Amino acid sequence: MSLGRARSSLPLLQPFNTTAAAASPSAPAPSSPSFLAHHLLDEFSRPSSTRDAVRLRRLAAHLSPPAAESVILRLPSWRHALDFFRWAAKQPGFRHSCYSLNAMASLLPPHQRKHLDRLAGDAVSSRCPMTPGALGFLLRRLGAAGLPDTAARIFDAARTTLSCTPNSYTYNCLLYALAKAGRADDVKARLREMVANCGDESVDRYTLTSLLQCYCNAGCPDEANAVFQRMSDRGWVDEHVLTLLVVAFSKWGKVDNAVELVGRMEALGMMPSEKTLSVLVHGFSKQGRVDIAMEMFDKMARYGFRVDLAMYSVLIEGLCQGNKIGKAVHLFEEMKRNGVVPDVRLLKKIIETFCSEGHFTTVFPFINGNAEHLNPGSVVSLYNVVLEGFVNSGDIEAAYQLLRSMVHGGQRVSNDNTGGLHLFVISEGVKPNCDSVNIVVCGLCKFKKLDLALALTKEMIGLSCKGKLLMFNDLILELCNSDRLDEAYDMFNKMKDIGLKPSEFTYNSLFYGISRRKDPSAAIDLLREMRTNGHKPWIKSCTEMVQQLCFSGRITEALQFLDEMLKMGFLPDIVTYSAAMNGMCKTGEIDNALELFRDISSKYYLPDVVAHNILINGFRKSGKFNEAQEIMEEMLSKGLFPSVVTYNLMIDIWSKSGRIDKAIACLSKMSDEEKPPTVVTYTTLIDGLCSAGRPDEAIVLWCKMRENSCAPNDIAYTAFVNGLCKCDRIGTALSYYEEMKTKGYDLDIFSLLHFINFLISHGHASKGCDLLKEVLEKDVVHSNNMKMTGFINKAVEELSKDGRMSSYIKILVDKYLVSGDQTIHNEDGSK
């Protein structure tokens, strides 16, 4: 809408002189809008420090809203206008009108949300009277700037503060502001309010267009379709409406709907705009529908729209991503014929696709054919893509040879990893950069060709091509992984010599190598250097050092290492302390582990559940069940929640100490705390119940384990079968053993021989004999294992007592027990 009346050009700026103005019969009066605008423009076009304060005071006395509107619209920038607008608002007796306020709003760019928001707030606070048209204009400006909440706030203040009764136009402007932000619920509510206040007839094509835009922006395709159908029924569908839906369908991935609408536009004689088709080409390409994108591209060409590099690039890249490299190259050549020069980014994408599909023979002619418009640095970046392609395809030898060709120039032939040949023809003046060396050295490290990587790095340093930090980090890490710590240190010193600053990763890679060597002295020296350079050791590195020392039995050195860290200001993590405690427990130093636990509890950390579990497990293995329970109770008193591991450890302790009921109660507690029992939980409890002579409860628990979808493993079956044997439930044990076999599990050799003896001694001699035969046939019996031989002797001796089995046993012994050391004795003592 118009912000003010049409105004004639202002006269040339003259000094403000009220006497002269009054004496001239043709001069405008000092209070006229044109006169004021003339001199205010003069003042506010200048820097604030050069303005005439006296003159401004005189002008302010005659300031009017029309003059203010004129000045605002004619100042050279929105910043000058805002400066004047705020100055005017402070003048005594002056208040901006809705026209001067909207003049200012029209000049503010949409991204200047802060100023627009403040402007709207000033309108409310100054109670600026507004017409419905002026209010609508302000609402649309707020909507365009993405300020829907401010628009709604101004609208709600219209009646009470702005002396304005909203009409259908004002409501439509509010709907527009809300729709731009996709505020579907707010739009629905305001639409109902509009109908209630202005009647059903107030809903027109502009109302429904805002509603359609809202659903498009909010991602509501069904609602958008419903509104579109409503507009179609009323004949309100125009090019703008169809464009809204086309773009929305494209964003939603509804490609067929978008194409159908474009066809509908053309059938109605509406030509899609260049912007619409451009959006569709980009949208379809990014969704992988390059076929449809090409159709839209062809339409652009038919309509005579300009096709730029960005358009070609998105299509070519889409074809590359769809592995249609032939079509991509064809379109690329068409682009060049049309005078569009490719950029480095597009060339890289095509080369990358060539490499990913193994078309390395095509790459080098392609680079050389497109290098004429590029500087040498850009050409090198194209060769770097090829280097990466060789590395990614596993042909590190070709990458190495290509780099050497770049260093020395000319041609070089290399065998590829399939027996083929690569001919490298390098353009003159192309030399590798740091990225080139980085790619190849990192590739050599990846394929564990460390000697070649070292030699190449040293050669490149000699040629003043330093490489990058990533390259040295990879090299140092792989050297440390290969226990080549001295060479890692050599690289570490070289990178510092050439001016590369080691990173935290560099130091921690060395730290890892030192940890593998179990050298706390070297680790402390490195930590000092890290401290000087502001780096921190990683938990993993510190934990590795402590674990290595503890597992080697060097507990004292591990503790000294932790003390040295503290002295340097590095507080080891609880994970590192836990590693030390775990190492002590494994070497039987549970009391020292407890002492360390108490020390860190009092000085540094509240130990976590894992630390408590380590102690509980240490006491469990030492048979100190009461001490383990004390740690558990202490953990609970600290407000820590036991983990499944904690419960499993305590169940094992209570089961072994004869407190099976307490162990069962623990299972119920796990369920209450929503900590699902594991197969370890059930196995430990079942074994405990069998040891307590309660096999029926063990069988019930076994069934419960299955009901809870906890599948038993070989350890669970072994414990259950052995436990049932202990309770003289041989028949039941045998049935579960058969089930175990069907699941693909079997008892270990000692458990199986023990089970065979149970079967034989409890009336299942035939089955025991069959199993013994299976054991002997597996050829797993060792004559030098006295325990194993003793089990077999006992089984054969029992079987020999059975007259029905004695002849069969003789054949069995003669056939399988051929070792001279595996002597079987008959019942009477004869061999």
C-alpha positions in Angstrom: 0.0 0.0 0.0 1.1 3.6 -0.4 2.9 5.0 2.6 2.1 8.7 1.9 1.0 11.1 -0.7 3.1 11.8 -3.8 5.5 14.6 -3.1 7.3 16.9 -5.5 11.1 17.2 -5.6 12.5 19.2 -2.7 14.4 22.4 -3.4 18.2 22.5 -3.2 19.4 22.5 0.3 19.9 26.0 1.7 21.0 27.3 5.1 18.1 27.6 7.5 17.2 31.3 7.8 13.7 32.0 9.0 14.0 35.8 8.2 15.0 35.3 4.6 12.4 32.7 4.2 9.7 35.1 5.5 10.9 37.9 3.3 10.7 35.9 0.1 7.1 35.7 -1.1 7.8 32.5 -3.1 9.7 30.6 -0.4 7.8 27.9 1.6 6.8 28.7 5.1 9.2 27.5 7.9 6.6 25.1 9.2 5.7 23.6 5.9 6.6 19.8 5.4 8.7 20.5 2.4 10.7 23.3 4.1 11.3 21.1 7.2 12.2 18.1 5.1 14.7 20.2 3.1 16.7 21.3 6.2 16.3 18.0 8.2 17.7 16.1 5.2 20.6 18.5 5.2 21.3 17.9 8.9 20.8 14.1 9.0 22.7 13.4 5.9 25.8 14.5 7.8 27.7 12.6 10.6 26.1 13.2 14.0 29.2 15.1 15.3 28.8 17.8 12.6 25.1 18.5 13.0 24.0 22.0 14.1 22.2 21.5 17.5 20.7 25.0 17.5 19.3 24.6 14.1 17.8 21.1 15.0 16.0 22.6 18.0 14.4 25.3 15.8 13.4 22.6 13.2 12.0 20.3 15.9 9.5 23.0 17.0 7.8 22.8 13.6 8.2 19.0 13.1 5.2 17.2 11.8 4.4 13.5 10.8 4.2 14.3 7.0 7.7 16.0 7.2 9.1 13.1 9.2 7.7 10.6 6.7 9.3 12.6 3.8 12.7 12.7 5.5 12.7 9.0 6.4 12.0 8.0 2.8 14.6 10.3 1.3 17.6 9.7 3.6 20.5 7.8 1.9 20.3 4.6 4.0 18.1 2.9 6.6 20.7 3.6 9.3 20.4 7.4 8.6 16.6 7.0 8.6 16.6 5.1 11.9 18.8 7.7 13.4 16.3 10.5 12.4 13.3 8.4 13.4 14.6 8.0 17.0 15.6 11.6 17.2 12.1 12.7 16.1 10.4 10.4 18.6 12.2 12.2 21.5 11.2 15.7 20.4 8.6 17.4 22.8 5.1 17.5 21.4 5.8 15.2 18.5 4.5 11.7 17.9 5.0 9.6 14.9 2.0 8.8 12.8 1.3 5.3 11.4 2.7 6.6 8.0 6.0 7.7 9.3 6.3 4.5 11.4 5.6 2.4 8.4 8.0 4.4 6.3 10.7 3.4 8.7 9.4 -0.2 8.7 9.6 -0.3 4.9 13.3 0.6 4.9 14.5 -1.8 7.6 15.9 -5.0 6.0 14.1 -8.2 7.1 17.3 -9.5 8.8 17.2 -6.5 11.2 14.7 -8.2 13.4 15.9 -6.4 16.6 15.1 -3.0 15.1 11.8 -4.1 13.7 10.7 -5.6 16.9 11.6 -2.4 18.8 9.8 -0.3 16.2 6.6 -2.4 16.8 7.1 -2.0 20.5 7.4 1.8 20.2 4.2 1.9 18.2 2.3 0.2 21.1 4.0 2.1 23.9 3.4 5.5 22.1 -0.3 4.4 21.4 0.2 5.4 17.8 -3.3 5.5 16.1 -3.4 3.2 13.0 -5.7 2.6 10.2 -6.4 -1.0 9.3 -4.3 -0.6 6.1 -1.3 0.8 8.0 -1.6 -2.0 10.6 -1.8 -4.6 7.9 1.4 -3.2 6.2 3.3 -3.4 9.5 2.1 -7.0 10.2 3.3 -8.1 6.8 6.7 -6.5 7.4 7.0 -8.3 10.7 6.0 -11.6 9.0 8.6 -11.1 6.3 11.2 -10.6 9.0 10.2 -13.8 10.9 8.6 -12.1 13.8 5.2 -13.8 14.1 4.9 -13.4 17.8 5.5 -9.7 17.6 2.9 -9.5 14.8 0.3 -11.3 16.9 1.1 -9.0 19.9 0.6 -5.8 17.8 -2.6 -7.2 16.3 -4.0 -7.9 19.8 -3.2 -4.4 20.9 -5.0 -2.8 17.9 -8.4 -2.1 19.5 -7.2 -1.1 23.0 -4.0 0.7 22.2 -3.8 1.6 18.5 -7.4 2.8 18.0 -7.8 0.4 15.2 -10.6 -2.2 14.6 -9.1 -5.0 12.5 -10.9 -5.9 9.3 -10.6 -8.8 6.9 -7.5 -7.3 5.3 -5.8 -6.9 8.7 -6.6 -10.5 9.5 -5.2 -11.7 6.2 -1.9 -9.8 6.9 -1.7 -11.5 10.3 -2.4 -14.9 8.8 0.4 -14.1 6.3 2.9 -13.4 9.1 1.9 -16.6 11.0 1.9 -18.7 7.8 5.5 -17.6 6.9 6.6 -19.2 10.2 4.6 -22.4 9.6 2.5 -21.7 12.8 -0.4 -24.0 11.8 -2.2 -24.1 15.1 -2.1 -20.3 15.4 -3.3 -19.8 11.9 -6.3 -22.1 12.5 -7.2 -20.2 15.7 -6.9 -16.8 14.0 -8.9 -18.0 11.1 -11.8 -19.0 13.4 -11.5 -15.6 15.1 -11.6 -13.9 11.7 -14.8 -15.7 10.7 -16.4 -14.9 14.0 -15.6 -11.2 13.8 -15.9 -10.6 10.0 -18.2 -13.3 8.8 -17.7 -16.3 6.4 -17.5 -14.0 3.4 -14.3 -12.6 4.7 -12.4 -15.8 3.8 -11.1 -15.0 0.3 -8.4 -16.3 -2.0 -5.7 -14.3 0.0 -6.9 -16.0 3.2 -6.6 -19.5 1.7 -3.3 -18.7 0.1 -1.9 -17.8 3.5 -3.4 -21.0 4.9 -1.9 -23.0 2.1 1.5 -21.4 2.6 1.3 -22.2 6.3 0.7 -25.9 5.7 3.5 -26.0 3.1 5.9 -24.4 5.5 4.8 -26.6 8.4 5.2 -29.8 6.4 1.5 -30.8 6.4 0.9 -32.3 2.9 -2.6 -33.6 3.7 -3.9 -30.3 5.0 -2.2 -28.4 2.1 -4.0 -30.7 -0.4 -7.3 -30.0 1.3 -6.8 -26.2 1.1 -5.7 -26.5 -2.5 -8.8 -28.5 -3.4 -10.9 -25.9 -1.7 -9.2 -23.1 -3.8 -9.5 -25.1 -6.9 -13.3 -25.6 -6.4 -13.7 -21.8 -6.1 -11.5 -21.1 -9.1 -8.8 -19.3 -7.0 -5.8 -21.3 -8.2 -3.2 -19.1 -9.8 0.5 -19.3 -10.7 1.5 -18.3 -7.2 -0.6 -21.1 -5.6 0.7 -23.8 -7.9 4.3 -22.6 -7.3 3.8 -22.8 -3.6 2.6 -26.4 -3.9 5.2 -27.5 -6.4 8.1 -26.3 -4.3 6.5 -27.9 -1.2 6.0 -31.2 -2.9 9.6 -31.1 -4.0 10.9 -30.5 -0.4 8.6 -33.3 0.9 10.1 -35.8 -1.6 6.7 -36.2 -3.4 8.3 -36.0 -6.8 5.4 -37.3 -8.8 3.0 -34.7 -7.3 5.4 -31.9 -8.1 5.8 -33.0 -11.7 2.0 -33.3 -12.1 1.5 -29.8 -10.8 4.1 -28.4 -13.2 2.2 -30.1 -16.0 -1.0 -28.6 -14.7 0.5 -25.1 -14.7 1.6 -25.6 -18.4 -1.9 -26.9 -19.3 -3.4 -23.8 -17.9 -1.1 -21.6 -19.9 1.1 -20.7 -16.9 4.8 -20.8 -17.4 6.7 -21.9 -14.2 9.2 -19.2 -13.2 12.9 -19.5 -13.5 13.2 -19.6 -9.7 10.6 -22.4 -9.4 12.3 -24.6 -12.0 15.7 -23.9 -10.4 14.4 -24.9 -7.0 13.0 -28.1 -8.5 16.2 -29.0 -10.3 18.2 -28.6 -7.1 15.5 -30.4 -4.9 15.1 -33.4 -7.2 18.9 -33.8 -7.7 19.6 -33.8 -4.0 16.8 -36.4 -3.5 18.5 -38.7 -6.0 15.7 -38.2 -8.7 18.1 -36.9 -11.3 15.8 -38.1 -14.1 13.1 -35.7 -13.0 15.6 -33.0 -12.4 16.8 -33.4 -16.0 13.2 -33.0 -17.2 12.9 -29.7 -15.3 16.3 -28.7 -16.7 15.1 -29.3 -20.2 12.1 -27.1 -19.5 14.4 -24.3 -18.4 16.2 -24.6 -21.7 13.0 -24.6 -23.7 11.7 -21.5 -21.9 15.0 -19.8 -22.6 16.0 -19.4 -19.0 19.7 -18.9 -18.2 21.5 -22.0 -16.9 24.5 -21.2 -14.8 27.3 -23.2 -13.3 25.4 -23.9 -10.1 22.6 -25.5 -12.1 24.9 -27.7 -14.1 26.9 -28.6 -11.0 23.9 -29.9 -9.1 22.8 -32.0 -12.0 26.3 -33.4 -12.8 26.9 -34.2 -9.1 23.5 -35.9 -8.9 24.4 -38.1 -11.9 27.8 -38.9 -10.3 26.1 -39.9 -7.0 23.8 -42.1 -9.0 26.8 -43.8 -10.6 25.8 -42.4 -14.1 29.3 -41.1 -14.9 28.7 -41.4 -18.7 25.7 -39.1 -18.6 27.5 -36.8 -16.2 30.5 -36.4 -18.6 28.1 -35.9 -21.5 26.3 -33.0 -19.6 29.7 -31.7 -18.6 30.8 -31.4 -22.2 27.5 -29.8 -23.1 28.1 -27.2 -20.4 31.5 -26.4 -21.7 30.1 -26.0 -25.3 27.6 -23.5 -23.9 30.5 -21.4 -22.6 30.1 -22.3 -18.9 33.5 -22.8 -17.3 33.7 -25.5 -14.7 35.1 -24.8 -11.3 37.5 -26.9 -9.2 34.7 -28.2 -7.0 32.8 -29.8 -10.0 36.0 -31.2 -11.5 36.9 -32.8 -8.2 33.4 -34.4 -8.0 33.8 -35.9 -11.5 37.3 -37.2 -10.8 36.2 -38.6 -7.5 33.5 -40.6 -9.3 36.0 -41.8 -11.9 38.2 -43.1 -9.1 35.4 -44.7 -7.1 34.4 -46.7 -10.2 38.0 -47.6 -10.9 38.3 -45.6 -14.2 41.8 -44.4 -13.4 42.9 -44.6 -17.0 40.3 -41.9 -17.8 41.3 -39.6 -15.0 44.6 -38.2 -16.3 43.4 -37.2 -19.8 40.4 -35.6 -18.1 42.6 -33.5 -15.7 44.9 -32.5 -18.5 42.0 -31.5 -20.8 40.5 -29.2 -18.1 43.6 -27.8 -16.5 44.0 -24.9 -18.9 41.7 -22.5 -17.0 43.2 -23.5 -13.6 46.2 -22.3 -11.7 48.9 -24.9 -10.8 47.6 -25.0 -7.2 44.1 -26.0 -8.3 45.5 -28.6 -10.7 47.4 -30.1 -7.8 44.2 -30.3 -5.8 42.7 -32.4 -8.7 45.7 -34.8 -8.5 45.1 -35.1 -4.8 41.7 -36.4 -5.5 43.3 -39.2 -7.6 45.8 -39.9 -4.8 42.8 -40.3 -2.4 41.1 -42.6 -5.0 44.1 -44.9 -5.2 44.3 -45.1 -1.4 40.6 -45.7 -1.0 40.7 -48.5 -3.6 43.6 -50.1 -1.8 46.2 -49.4 -4.5 48.7 -47.7 -2.3 51.6 -48.5 -4.6 49.9 -46.5 -7.4 49.4 -43.6 -5.0 53.0 -43.7 -4.1 54.2 -43.8 -7.7 51.8 -40.9 -8.7 53.3 -38.8 -5.9 56.8 -39.5 -7.1 55.7 -38.5 -10.6 54.4 -35.2 -9.2 57.7 -34.7 -7.5 60.0 -35.5 -10.4 57.7 -34.6 -13.4 57.4 -36.5 -16.7 55.8 -39.9 -17.1 55.8 -42.9 -14.8 54.3 -46.4 -15.2 52.9 -48.3 -12.2 51.3 -51.7 -11.9 47.9 -51.6 -10.2 46.6 -54.1 -7.7 44.8 -56.0 -10.4 47.8 -56.5 -12.6 47.0 -53.6 -14.9 49.1 -50.5 -15.6 48.7 -46.8 -14.8 50.5 -44.3 -17.0 51.0 -41.0 -15.2 51.5 -38.0 -17.4 51.9 -34.9 -15.2 51.5 -31.4 -16.4 54.5 -29.1 -16.2 54.9 -27.0 -13.1 52.6 -29.2 -11.0 54.3 -30.1 -7.7 52.8 -31.9 -4.7 51.7 -29.8 -1.8 51.3 -30.7 1.9 48.0 -32.3 1.2 49.5 -34.6 -1.4 52.2 -35.9 1.0 49.6 -36.2 3.8 47.3 -38.4 1.7 50.0 -40.8 0.7 51.8 -41.1 4.0 48.5 -41.6 5.8 47.6 -44.3 3.2 51.0 -46.0 3.8 50.3 -46.0 7.5 46.8 -47.4 7.0 48.3 -50.3 5.0 51.1 -50.8 7.6 53.9 -49.8 5.1 55.7 -47.9 7.8 59.2 -48.2 6.3 58.0 -46.7 3.0 56.1 -44.0 4.9 59.2 -43.1 6.9 61.4 -42.9 3.9 58.8 -40.7 2.0 58.4 -38.4 4.9 62.1 -37.8 5.2 62.4 -37.3 1.5 59.6 -34.7 1.4 61.1 -32.9 4.4 64.4 -32.7 2.4 62.5 -31.2 -0.5 61.0 -28.5 1.8 57.5 -30.1 1.6 56.8 -30.4 5.3 53.5 -32.4 5.3 50.8 -31.8 7.8 50.1 -32.5 11.4 47.7 -35.3 10.6 50.4 -37.1 8.6 52.8 -37.0 11.5 50.1 -38.0 14.0 49.2 -41.1 11.9 52.8 -42.0 11.5 53.7 -41.7 15.2 50.6 -43.6 16.2 51.3 -46.5 13.9 54.9 -46.6 15.0 53.8 -46.8 18.6 51.2 -49.5 17.7 54.1 -51.5 16.2 56.3 -51.0 19.2 58.7 -48.8 17.3 58.9 -46.2 19.9 62.4 -44.9 19.1 61.4 -44.1 15.5 58.2 -42.5 16.8 60.3 -40.2 18.9 62.5 -39.4 15.9 59.4 -38.3 13.9 58.2 -36.4 16.9 61.4 -34.4 17.0 61.5 -33.9 13.3 58.0 -32.4 13.2 59.1 -29.9 15.9 62.2 -29.1 14.0 60.3 -28.1 10.9 57.9 -25.9 12.9 54.9 -28.1 13.4 53.5 -27.9 16.9 52.6 -31.4 18.3 48.9 -31.7 19.3 47.4 -33.5 22.3 46.8 -36.5 20.0 50.5 -36.5 19.1 51.6 -36.6 22.8 49.0 -39.2 23.8 50.1 -41.5 20.9 53.6 -41.4 22.3 52.2 -41.9 25.8 50.5 -45.0 24.5 53.8 -46.3 23.1 55.6 -45.6 26.3 52.8 -47.4 28.2 53.3 -50.5 26.1 57.0 -50.4 27.1 56.0 -50.1 30.7 58.4 -47.2 31.2 57.0 -44.9 33.9 60.1 -42.7 33.9 59.7 -41.8 30.2 56.0 -41.3 30.7 56.7 -38.8 33.5 59.1 -36.9 31.3 56.5 -36.7 28.5 53.9 -35.5 31.0 56.1 -32.7 32.0 56.4 -31.5 28.4 52.7 -31.9 27.9 52.1 -29.7 31.0 54.4 -27.1 29.6 52.5 -27.0 26.3 49.1 -26.9 27.9 48.0 -30.5 27.0 46.4 -33.1 29.1 47.0 -36.9 29.1 44.0 -38.9 28.0 42.3 -41.3 30.5 43.0 -44.1 28.1 46.7 -43.4 28.0 47.0 -43.1 31.8 44.9 -46.2 32.4 47.0 -48.2 29.9 50.2 -47.3 31.8 48.8 -48.3 35.2 47.3 -51.5 33.9 50.5 -52.6 32.2 52.5 -51.9 35.3 50.0 -53.7 37.6 49.7 -56.7 35.3 53.5 -57.0 35.4 53.3 -57.0 39.2 54.9 -53.6 39.5 52.3 -52.2 41.8 54.6 -49.8 43.6 55.7 -48.2 40.4 52.1 -47.8 39.3 51.3 -46.0 42.5 54.5 -43.8 42.2 53.4 -42.9 38.6 50.0 -41.8 39.9 51.7 -39.7 42.6 53.9 -38.0 40.1 50.9 -37.1 38.0 49.4 -35.5 41.0 52.5 -33.5 41.7 52.4 -32.1 38.1 48.8 -31.0 38.6 47.2 -33.9 36.6 44.5 -35.5 38.7 44.1 -39.1 37.4 40.6 -40.1 36.6 38.6 -42.6 38.7 39.0 -45.0 35.8 42.7 -44.9 36.1 42.6 -45.4 39.9 40.1 -48.3 39.3 42.7 -49.9 36.9 45.3 -49.7 39.7 42.9 -51.3 42.2 42.0 -54.0 39.7 45.6 -54.8 39.1 46.2 -55.1 42.9 43.2 -57.4 43.3 44.4 -59.6 40.5 47.8 -60.0 42.1 46.2 -60.8 45.5 46.9 -57.4 47.1 43.4 -56.8 48.1 44.3 -54.9 51.3 46.5 -52.4 49.3 43.6 -52.0 46.9 41.3 -51.1 49.8 43.8 -48.7 51.1 44.0 -46.9 47.7 40.2 -46.9 47.6 40.0 -45.2 51.0 42.7 -42.7 50.0 41.0 -41.5 46.8 37.6 -41.4 48.6 38.9 -39.0 51.2 41.0 -36.8 48.9 39.7 -36.8 45.3 36.6 -38.6 44.2 33.5 -40.4 45.2 34.4 -43.8 43.7 31.8 -45.0 41.2 30.0 -48.3 41.0 32.8 -49.9 38.9 35.4 -49.1 41.6 33.2 -50.7 44.3 32.6 -53.7 42.0 36.4 -54.2 41.6 36.8 -54.4 45.4 33.7 -56.6 45.9 35.1 -59.0 43.2 38.6 -58.9 44.8 37.2 -59.9 48.2 35.0 -62.5 46.6 38.0 -64.2 44.9 39.9 -64.0 48.2 37.1 -65.7 50.0 36.5 -62.7 52.2 32.7 -62.6 51.8 32.0 -60.4 54.8 34.3 -57.7 53.6 32.7 -57.9 50.2 29.3 -57.4 51.7 30.6 -54.4 53.7 31.7 -52.7 50.5 28.3 -53.4 49.0 26.6 -51.8 52.0 29.0 -48.8 51.9 28.1 -48.3 48.3 24.4 -48.2 49.1 25.0 -45.7 52.0 26.7 -43.3 49.5 23.5 -43.3 47.4 25.1 -45.4 44.5 22.8 -47.9 42.8 24.2 -51.4 42.3 24.6 -52.4 38.7 23.8 -55.9 37.3 27.5 -56.8 37.8 27.2 -55.8 41.5 24.2 -58.0 42.0 25.8 -60.9 40.1 28.9 -60.7 42.3 26.8 -60.6 45.5 24.6 -63.5 44.4 27.7 -65.6 43.8 29.0 -64.6 47.3 25.7 -65.4 49.1 25.4 -68.6 47.2 28.8 -69.8 48.1 28.5 -68.7 51.7 25.3 -70.7 52.2 23.0 -67.7 52.1 21.0 -68.8 49.1 17.7 -67.2 50.3 19.5 -63.8 50.4 20.7 -64.5 46.8 17.2 -65.3 45.7 15.9 -62.1 47.3 18.6 -60.2 45.4 17.0 -61.5 42.2 13.7 -60.0 43.1 15.4 -56.7 43.9 16.9 -56.6 40.4 13.4 -57.0 38.9 12.1 -54.2 41.2 14.9 -51.9 40.0 14.3 -52.8 36.3 17.8 -54.4 36.0 17.2 -57.4 33.8 19.0 -60.5 35.2 21.6 -62.0 32.8 22.5 -65.6 32.1 25.3 -65.2 34.6 22.7 -64.2 37.3 20.5 -67.3 36.6 23.5 -69.6 36.3 24.9 -68.5 39.6 21.6 -68.9 41.4 20.8 -72.3 39.8 24.2 -73.6 40.9 23.7 -72.2 44.4 20.3 -73.9 44.7 21.7 -77.2 43.6 24.6 -76.8 46.0 22.0 -76.1 48.8 20.1 -79.4 47.9 17.1 -77.5 46.3 17.0 -78.9 42.8 13.2 -78.4 42.3 13.7 -74.6 42.9 16.6 -74.7 40.5 14.4 -76.3 37.8 11.7 -73.6 38.4 14.3 -70.9 38.0 15.7 -72.5 34.8 12.2 -72.3 33.3 11.8 -68.7 34.5 15.1 -67.8 32.8 13.7 -69.1 29.5 10.4 -67.3 30.0 12.3 -64.1 30.4 13.9 -64.6 27.0 17.3 -65.2 28.6 18.8 -68.0 26.5 21.1 -70.4 28.5 24.7 -70.8 27.2 27.1 -73.7 27.5 28.3 -72.5 31.0 24.7 -72.4 32.2 24.0 -75.9 30.9 27.2 -77.2 32.4 26.4 -75.7 35.9 22.8 -77.1 35.7 23.7 -80.6 34.7 26.5 -80.8 37.3 24.2 -79.3 40.0 21.5 -81.9 39.2 24.1 -84.6 39.5 25.1 -83.3 42.9 21.4 -83.7 44.0 21.2 -87.2 42.6 18.7 -86.1 39.9 20.5 -88.1 37.3 17.6 -88.7 35.0 16.7 -85.0 34.9 20.4 -84.2 34.4 20.5 -86.6 31.5 17.4 -85.0 29.8 19.0 -81.5 30.1 22.3 -82.9 28.8 20.5 -84.2 25.7 18.8 -80.8 25.3 22.2 -79.1 25.6 23.5 -81.3 22.8 20.6 -80.3 20.5 21.5 -76.6 21.1 25.0 -77.2 19.8 26.7 -77.2 23.3 28.7 -79.9 25.1 30.3 -80.4 28.5 34.0 -79.8 28.8 36.0 -83.0 29.0 36.4 -83.1 32.8 32.7 -82.3 33.4 31.7 -84.9 30.8 33.9 -87.7 32.4 32.5 -86.7 35.8 29.0 -86.9 34.3 29.7 -90.4 32.8 30.8 -91.7 36.2 27.6 -90.3 37.7 25.5 -92.1 35.0 27.3 -95.4 35.5 27.1 -95.3 39.3 23.4 -94.5 39.2 22.1 -97.2 36.9 22.6 -95.6 33.5 25.6 -97.8 32.5 24.6 -98.1 28.9 24.3 -94.4 28.4 27.6 -93.9 30.3 29.3 -96.4 28.1 28.1 -94.7 24.9 29.3 -91.3 26.2 32.7 -92.8 27.1 33.0 -94.2 23.7 32.3 -90.7 22.2 35.0 -89.3 24.4 37.5 -91.8 23.3 36.6 -91.4 19.7 37.2 -87.6 19.9 40.8 -88.4 20.8 40.9 -85.8 23.5 42.2 -88.0 26.3 45.8 -87.3 27.3 47.8 -90.0 28.9 49.9 -87.5 30.9 46.8 -86.0 32.6 46.4 -88.2 35.8 43.1 -86.7 36.6 41.6 -87.5 33.2 43.1 -91.0 33.3 41.7 -91.5 36.8 38.2 -90.6 35.6 38.4 -93.1 32.7 39.9 -95.9 34.9 37.0 -95.4 37.4 34.4 -95.5 34.6 35.8 -98.7 33.0 36.2 -100.3 36.4 32.5 -99.7 37.1 31.4 -100.8 33.7 33.4 -104.0 34.0 31.4 -105.0 37.1 28.3 -105.3 34.8 28.4 -108.7 33.1 26.4 -107.4 30.2 28.9 -104.7 29.5 32.2 -106.5 30.2 32.7 -107.9 26.7 31.8 -104.6 25.1 34.1 -102.7 27.4 37.0 -105.1 26.5 36.5 -104.2 22.8 36.3 -100.5 23.7 39.5 -100.6 25.7 41.4 -102.6 23.1 40.2 -100.3 20.3 40.8 -96.9 21.9 43.2 -97.1 24.8 46.3 -98.0 22.9 48.7 -95.7 24.8 51.0 -97.6 27.0 50.5 -95.1 29.8 46.7 -95.5 29.8 46.6 -98.8 31.6 43.2 -100.0 32.6 42.8 -102.3 35.6 40.2 -105.0 36.0 38.2 -105.4 39.3 40.6 -108.2 40.5 43.6 -106.0 39.9 44.8 -107.7 36.7 45.6 -105.6 33.7 
